[in-house]
Amino acid sequence: MTTTGDAERARLTEQIRSLSVAFETGALPTLLTPLLTVELTIQQLKVLTMLVTTDDGMTSSGLAEAFGVSMASMSGLLDRLVAQDMVERTSDPHDARVRRIHATEHGRSAMRRLVAARPEFADEILLRIPLDDLRGLARGMAALGEELRRLHQTDR
């Protein structure tokens, strides 16, 4: 048996999905400029994305395995990212023989510009939204952020 709350939840969920597609479509032109001007290959972007999402960094062999490439290929790719100051190699705190690869602040900043940019949340747009609607948006985004945090914690 479906309750009124379930029907409303389903309707709102579909509305949010539709709005999300509209946001993405509207934001696409703004997002394309940084993507088209970045001096990274798709493979370098993929590696940098993986490194940006981990605080502990990764090893070259772990990255090579994750991407299904040889150590030689991964080493060359990482050399080019190091030369662009996107990543750095550091000694592992638990085993000095191991080198860990971390995204630099420059690399993290580049990824934020490419991936995390949300033009629909620019001040010029948010400042035009009525205050009550802005409060509701803030509450909703906080709830979504909390659920994403919980989901991320259970994945670990």
KEDREN-362717 format. One line per 3 residues: number of its first residue (from 0); their letters; for each residue x, y, z of C-alpha. Coordinates in Angstrom, 3 decimals, padded with zeros to 6 digits. Example, Ala and Ser with C-alpha at 12.3 -4.5 7.8 and 13.67 -1.06 7.14 Angstrom:
2
0 = as = 012.300 -004.500 007.800 | 013.670 -001.060 007.140;
This chain:
156
0 = mtt = 000.000 000.000 000.000 | 001.357 003.420 -000.992 | 000.960 006.329 001.351;
3 = tgd = 000.481 009.953 000.367 | 004.019 010.669 001.591 | 005.460 008.017 -000.736;
6 = aer = 003.668 009.484 -003.734 | 004.845 012.987 -002.869 | 008.415 011.730 -002.331;
9 = arl = 008.360 010.055 -005.765 | 006.956 013.203 -007.409 | 009.551 015.458 -005.744;
12 = teq = 012.376 013.061 -006.579 | 011.398 013.113 -010.264 | 011.095 016.911 -010.176;
15 = irs = 014.591 017.204 -008.657 | 016.009 014.857 -011.320 | 014.461 016.975 -014.073;
18 = lsv = 015.776 020.169 -012.507 | 019.231 018.633 -012.215 | 019.259 017.878 -015.948;
21 = afe = 018.162 021.456 -016.657 | 020.957 022.785 -014.418 | 023.549 020.607 -016.140;
24 = tga = 022.347 021.648 -019.587 | 022.335 025.323 -018.637 | 025.769 025.095 -017.030;
27 = lpt = 027.429 023.185 -019.877 | 028.611 026.240 -021.866 | 030.262 027.661 -018.738;
30 = llt = 031.929 024.341 -017.949 | 033.289 023.812 -021.465 | 035.713 026.737 -021.445;
33 = pll = 037.961 025.408 -018.648 | 037.766 021.873 -020.058 | 038.804 022.953 -023.541;
36 = tve = 041.720 025.040 -022.259 | 043.227 022.517 -019.828 | 046.586 021.090 -020.873;
39 = lti = 045.854 017.542 -019.673 | 045.021 014.364 -021.542 | 041.909 012.383 -020.652;
42 = qql = 044.080 009.741 -018.963 | 045.860 012.423 -016.906 | 042.470 013.869 -015.904;
45 = kvl = 041.309 010.430 -014.785 | 044.423 009.871 -012.656 | 044.217 013.366 -011.172;
48 = tml = 040.527 012.820 -010.359 | 041.381 009.641 -008.483 | 044.186 011.356 -006.565;
51 = vtt = 042.051 014.358 -005.635 | 039.524 012.049 -003.987 | 042.017 010.423 -001.615;
54 = ddg = 043.818 012.034 001.300 | 046.391 009.257 001.631 | 047.473 009.349 -001.998;
57 = mts = 048.184 006.217 -004.007 | 051.181 004.290 -005.240 | 052.245 004.175 -008.877;
60 = sgl = 051.601 000.448 -008.957 | 048.133 000.929 -007.440 | 047.308 003.521 -010.083;
63 = aea = 048.694 001.340 -012.886 | 046.545 -001.555 -011.671 | 043.442 000.621 -011.274;
66 = fgv = 043.759 001.879 -014.860 | 044.941 -001.386 -016.382 | 048.186 000.045 -017.768;
69 = sma = 051.832 -000.906 -017.382 | 054.042 000.616 -014.705 | 056.111 002.237 -017.465;
72 = sms = 053.019 003.935 -018.924 | 051.854 005.110 -015.505 | 055.327 006.356 -014.603;
75 = gll = 055.476 008.480 -017.770 | 051.978 009.824 -017.170 | 052.890 010.738 -013.578;
78 = drl = 056.149 012.363 -014.725 | 054.126 014.677 -016.967 | 051.691 015.493 -014.122;
81 = vaq = 054.632 016.231 -011.792 | 056.173 018.510 -014.449 | 052.881 020.459 -014.539;
84 = dmv = 052.812 020.662 -010.705 | 049.538 018.703 -010.601 | 050.882 015.842 -008.456;
87 = ert = 053.859 015.141 -006.238 | 055.681 012.022 -005.147 | 056.396 011.662 -001.419;
90 = sdp = 057.829 008.968 000.818 | 055.327 006.678 002.493 | 055.338 007.421 006.262;
93 = hda = 055.224 003.682 007.051 | 057.679 002.377 004.451 | 060.404 004.668 003.082;
96 = rvr = 060.864 002.368 000.065 | 057.362 003.231 -001.139 | 056.554 006.467 -002.959;
99 = rih = 053.036 007.841 -002.644 | 051.458 010.067 -005.254 | 049.353 013.014 -004.043;
102 = ate = 047.521 015.766 -005.872 | 049.113 019.160 -005.243 | 047.053 022.215 -004.380;
105 = hgr = 047.496 023.297 -008.006 | 046.085 019.937 -009.148 | 043.176 020.142 -006.695;
108 = sam = 042.417 023.678 -007.833 | 042.445 022.615 -011.484 | 040.022 019.780 -010.736;
111 = rrl = 037.698 022.118 -008.827 | 037.626 024.446 -011.831 | 036.913 021.546 -014.179;
114 = vaa = 034.635 019.283 -012.217 | 033.248 021.027 -009.197 | 032.369 024.340 -010.815;
117 = rpe = 028.652 024.945 -010.422 | 027.720 028.049 -012.406 | 024.106 027.736 -011.287;
120 = fad = 025.296 028.603 -007.763 | 027.077 031.814 -008.760 | 026.357 034.882 -006.628;
123 = eil = 024.721 036.644 -009.569 | 022.054 033.922 -009.582 | 021.726 033.139 -005.873;
126 = lri = 021.355 036.806 -004.911 | 018.245 037.044 -007.117 | 016.388 034.190 -005.401;
129 = pld = 013.794 035.187 -002.776 | 015.086 034.709 000.777 | 012.543 032.005 001.743;
132 = dlr = 013.437 029.990 -001.351 | 017.130 030.472 -000.628 | 016.620 029.144 002.913;
135 = gla = 014.834 026.089 001.519 | 017.617 025.514 -000.985 | 020.212 025.740 001.791;
138 = rgm = 018.279 023.229 003.938 | 017.899 020.841 001.021 | 021.536 021.071 000.019;
141 = aal = 022.622 020.510 003.631 | 020.454 017.367 003.780 | 021.858 016.133 000.468;
144 = gee = 025.409 016.822 001.621 | 024.825 014.900 004.839 | 023.480 011.887 002.946;
147 = lrr = 026.444 011.970 000.570 | 028.804 012.097 003.555 | 027.053 009.102 005.166;
150 = lhq = 027.147 007.175 001.896 | 030.849 007.916 001.474 | 031.563 006.755 005.040;
153 = tdr = 029.768 003.430 004.510 | 031.782 002.834 001.315 | 035.046 002.877 003.243;
